[in-house]
Amino acid sequence: MPESEIALALADLRRALELGLTRIDGQLALLVQRSDQTDKELADLEARVTSLEKTRWPLPTLVALAAVASSVIVLIQTIGG
């Protein structure tokens, strides 16, 4: 095989390799962008959940209030009747 054909084949291989690497770089950049968006959405959701957890009444408090209310009702019924 002549030296010029080898050089041409190597140049074709180099172009193909550069094209493939450029395509891979683009795909990696897209994946990084999507990952950043997912991280931001996750942080937003965590903030929303934390906010909801702070504003809800805990179950033990509701149980205690129900017990006090039922005791008051029984006491009123006992005294009143």
Steps between C-alpha positions, in 0.01 A plus 500: 500500500651836404583753763250755363211251536601430859511871577156547340355208699646638823354843424156341443530311827601819680196689361267215597649491849468877542138488380420220745667682789314821415170310502588341835594841644161637394317209656697536823421872514130420459518241780673748730231760425223249574674396820522862612129549426416184694710618795316834499159331482598267785610793715170677426302190596698458820424862591129446431489181710681673786254788482203261505647306792537819702138607445323171565376395838671193635278199563575471876376856552174421322454186711559697820250768395240236417552335838462831684188586300339162570586531871339844512188368327472207741553734796229738378258213443575358844456833678203607294302194505 
